[in-house]
């Protein structure tokens, strides 16, 4: 018996959409579930070198919970590429300015740092509030324990 290897056509046919409600949930718990779904590790057809993952929609990102003192101590960094172009921001200010970035950065850090990882990341949609425009895809609601 040979090992099953998914092809690109097979992976494209089995794509689903999932909705995760991040309201009041810990950021790390939400990010690990989302990263696992994006990679396709929840499927028996998982193949490491093919994108077999699903689309993930995260709602209520503005109310995601940071444990401990991360709200004041966690720093998000961006660099423009120029000398002295480093910008740093605390998690509290990031939540006020762009709350979706908290979830996006957490999930991105858990995905592979390759072209395949970028393709997986593009299937992540994060929204600050409870509404999202992806109802036509009939996403299934996923409970995070």
C-alpha positions, 0 to 999 in steps of 0.5 A: 500500500502506497502513501497518499500524496495530494495533488493540486487539483485534489487540494482545490476541490476540498476547500472549505470556509470556517468562522472563528469567533475570537471574542473573549478568547486568548490570542494564542488559542485562536491563532493555533486553531487558525494556523492549523486550519490554514495549513490543512493539518486537520485533514487526512489528505494533508501534504506538507508541500501542497496547500491543502488548507481551508479558508479561515474568517476570524470575527470579533478580533477587537475583543481578543484577550491577551493574558498576563501583562502582554497588553503593555509589554508586547511590542509590534515592530515594523521596519521601512528598510531605511536607516532609523526606519524602525517603528515600535508600538505596544499591543494596547495602541495596536488594538486601538489603531488596528485590532485585526493586526493582533490576530494577523501577526499571531497567525502569520508567525505560526505559518511556514516562512516560505511562498507556500506559507504566504499562500496560506496566509492569504486565505486568512480574513480577520475582522474587528467586529462580528460581521463579515462579507463571506456569507456566500461561501457558507462558512461553518462556525468553529468553536474554540475550547 
